[in-house]
Amino acid sequence: MVEFERSIIMDKLTTKNVKTFIESKVLPEYRPIIDKFRELIKKEFPDLKEEMRSGTEKYYGVPVYRYTRIVISLSPSKNYITFSFTDGKKFEDKYSLLKGTGNRSLNLRITKIDEYSDEILRYYINQAIKNDSY
């Protein structure tokens, strides 16, 4: 019972930390994108755990989503929101939206709420979970 209560407290702290991050680091015009994404995760992917990755002196921490390991990182900029998929290079990309030059990860960038689609995110998230299961 104590471990369960500890888990609930940690989840509430994480949620508070992510909300604080969004309020302080994400421009107001991009917050609806993140809100819709978080709603999708909570509703359809409850096994993905939302956490804050710690930052460094030079870079602030960002929200991440963990299955067995981190599968998605969420990063804001002045021009878009980046969803970085850890094993994106292994994904099928029927939408041709993933970009990047890394060895493993690929990014989906969304610049306005009109570009957001639960269907597209669901497609990539399912692959992220599948690739984390190996």
ZIJO-V298576 format. One record per residue. N is the residue number from 1. PHI is phi in degrees with one decimal (999 if undefined). PSI is psi in whole degrees, -180 to 180 (NA if undefined). OMEGA is omega in degrees with one decimal (NA if undefined). Layout:
n-><N N>
phi-><PHI PHI>
psi-><PSI PSI>
omega-><OMEGA OMEGA>
//
This chain:
n-><1 2 3 4 5 6 7 8 9 10 11 12 13 14 15 16 17 18 19 20 21 22 23 24 25 26 27 28 29 30 31 32 33 34 35 36 37 38 39 40 41 42 43 44 45 46 47 48 49 50 51 52 53 54 55 56 57 58 59 60 61 62 63 64 65 66 67 68 69 70 71 72 73 74 75 76 77 78 79 80 81 82 83 84 85 86 87 88 89 90 91 92 93 94 95 96 97 98 99 100 101 102 103 104 105 106 107 108 109 110 111 112 113 114 115 116 117 118 119 120 121 122 123 124 125 126 127 128 129 130 131 132 133 134>
phi-><999 -63.2 -63.5 -62.7 -64.3 -61.4 -62.1 -63.7 -62.7 -64.3 -62.0 -65.3 -64.7 -61.3 -58.7 -62.9 -64.2 -67.2 -61.0 -61.9 -58.3 -59.7 -65.2 -97.7 -115.0 -107.9 -61.9 -52.5 -68.6 -100.0 -60.8 -61.1 -63.4 -67.4 -60.0 -65.1 -62.5 -63.4 -63.6 -60.2 -60.0 -63.1 -79.0 -111.6 -132.2 -64.0 -79.6 -80.4 -96.0 -84.5 -141.0 -107.4 -79.6 -68.9 -97.6 -123.6 -60.4 -87.1 -123.5 -80.8 -70.1 -132.5 -67.8 -132.2 -126.6 -114.7 -103.6 -85.9 -132.6 -66.3 -113.5 -140.2 -118.3 -115.8 -131.9 -90.6 -138.7 -74.5 -115.6 -172.0 -108.8 -106.9 -105.0 -100.3 -99.3 -51.4 -107.3 -56.6 -63.0 -87.0 -75.8 -78.7 -133.0 -64.1 -92.9 54.2 -108.6 -79.8 -129.7 143.8 -121.6 -71.4 -78.4 -126.4 -90.4 -133.0 -118.8 -113.0 -111.0 -121.6 -99.7 -152.8 -57.9 -62.4 -84.5 -71.8 -145.2 -57.2 -59.5 -68.3 -62.2 -57.6 -57.7 -73.4 -62.7 -57.9 -69.6 -61.4 -66.7 -58.4 -71.0 -80.2 -81.9 -78.3>
psi-><-39 -42 -40 -45 -40 -42 -42 -44 -44 -40 -42 -40 -43 -47 -43 -43 -40 -43 -42 -43 -49 -45 -34 -25 -14 128 144 -36 -17 -11 -38 -30 -48 -40 -45 -40 -47 -37 -43 -46 -50 -38 -43 -16 59 -16 -12 125 126 130 170 124 133 150 -170 -177 -37 -34 138 159 158 158 139 160 124 135 -92 -41 179 126 -24 135 143 123 128 155 -176 -17 -14 173 132 127 111 122 116 -46 34 -28 -23 -8 149 147 71 -18 -12 44 -15 135 158 161 6 173 -26 -50 151 156 146 123 131 124 -20 157 -31 -23 -15 138 121 -39 -45 -47 -42 -43 -47 -40 -43 -40 -37 -44 -45 -45 -23 -16 -7 NA>
omega-><-179.3 179.3 178.4 179.3 177.6 179.5 178.8 179.0 179.6 177.7 178.7 177.6 178.4 178.9 178.4 179.6 178.6 177.7 177.7 177.4 -178.5 -179.1 -174.3 -173.0 -175.6 178.1 -175.8 -177.7 -179.9 -177.8 177.8 177.0 -179.4 178.9 179.6 178.4 -179.3 177.4 177.2 -179.6 -177.5 -175.3 -171.1 -177.8 -175.6 178.8 174.4 -177.9 178.0 -179.6 170.3 173.8 -178.8 -178.8 176.4 176.4 -175.7 -175.4 176.7 177.4 -178.9 175.0 176.6 -179.4 -171.4 168.0 168.2 175.7 -179.1 -179.7 179.8 171.0 -178.2 -177.5 175.9 169.6 178.5 -174.1 -175.9 170.9 178.6 170.4 -178.1 -179.8 -172.6 -179.2 -176.5 178.8 -179.9 -174.4 161.5 -176.6 -177.2 178.5 -178.1 -178.0 -177.3 -178.0 174.9 -178.5 -178.4 179.6 -175.6 -170.3 172.3 -173.2 169.5 -179.8 179.1 -175.4 178.2 -175.0 179.4 -179.8 -177.7 177.0 175.4 -178.6 -179.4 179.2 178.7 178.8 -179.3 -179.7 177.9 177.9 178.6 179.5 179.5 -179.0 177.9 -176.3 -178.4 NA>
//
